[in-house]
């Protein structure tokens, strides 16, 4: 039984999915993923890149609405 859309992507073969738990601000999400992918390019793991993107976004937008929505499903490496 699939419990989420992220699970469906994992079952379909995606090793990792980053999904939001609620509707998020488009501009801040863009900045979030720019940071996430910049961290990945430096060799950080997916989990470490997610943490770095959350921290950076929380520095600009301290309310959890902006940065706490994102979760990693699948392989953290």
C-alpha positions as CSV (number, residue, x, y, z in Angstrom):
1,X,0.0,0.0,0.0
2,X,1.3,3.4,-0.9
3,X,1.0,6.0,1.8
4,X,2.1,9.1,-0.1
5,X,3.1,10.5,-3.5
6,X,6.7,10.3,-2.4
7,X,6.3,6.6,-1.7
8,X,4.9,6.2,-5.2
9,X,8.0,7.8,-6.7
10,X,10.3,5.6,-4.6
11,X,8.4,2.5,-5.7
12,X,8.7,3.6,-9.3
13,X,12.5,3.8,-9.0
14,X,13.4,7.2,-7.7
15,X,16.2,6.8,-5.1
16,X,15.2,10.0,-3.3
17,X,12.3,12.4,-3.2
18,X,12.1,15.7,-1.5
19,X,8.5,16.6,-0.9
20,X,6.7,19.4,1.0
21,X,4.0,18.6,3.5
22,X,2.0,21.8,2.7
23,X,1.8,24.4,0.0
24,X,4.9,26.6,0.1
25,X,6.0,30.0,-1.1
26,X,7.4,29.8,-4.6
27,X,10.1,32.3,-4.3
28,X,11.5,30.9,-1.1
29,X,11.2,27.3,-2.5
30,X,13.3,28.4,-5.5
31,X,16.0,29.8,-3.1
32,X,15.7,26.6,-1.0
33,X,16.5,24.4,-3.9
34,X,19.2,26.6,-5.2
35,X,21.0,26.1,-1.9
36,X,20.2,22.4,-1.8
37,X,21.7,21.8,-5.2
38,X,24.7,24.0,-4.6
39,X,25.4,21.9,-1.5
40,X,25.1,18.7,-3.5
41,X,27.6,19.9,-6.0
42,X,30.1,20.4,-3.2
43,X,29.9,16.7,-2.4
44,X,27.5,16.9,0.6
45,X,25.1,14.1,1.1
46,X,21.4,14.7,0.3
47,X,20.6,14.8,4.0
48,X,23.3,17.3,4.7
49,X,22.3,19.4,1.7
50,X,18.7,19.5,3.0
51,X,19.9,20.6,6.5
52,X,22.0,23.3,5.0
53,X,19.1,24.6,2.8
54,X,16.8,24.6,5.8
55,X,19.3,26.5,7.9
56,X,19.9,29.1,5.2
57,X,16.2,29.6,4.6
58,X,15.5,29.8,8.3
59,X,18.0,32.6,8.5
60,X,16.0,34.6,6.0
61,X,12.6,33.4,7.0
62,X,12.5,32.2,10.6
63,X,8.9,31.1,10.5
64,X,8.8,27.3,10.0
65,X,6.1,27.7,7.3
66,X,8.9,28.5,4.9
67,X,11.5,25.9,5.7
68,X,10.0,23.1,7.8
69,X,7.7,21.7,5.0
70,X,10.5,19.8,3.2
71,X,11.3,16.2,4.0
72,X,13.6,13.7,2.3
73,X,12.2,10.3,1.5
74,X,14.5,7.5,0.3
75,X,18.3,7.4,0.4
76,X,19.9,10.2,2.3
77,X,23.2,9.7,0.5
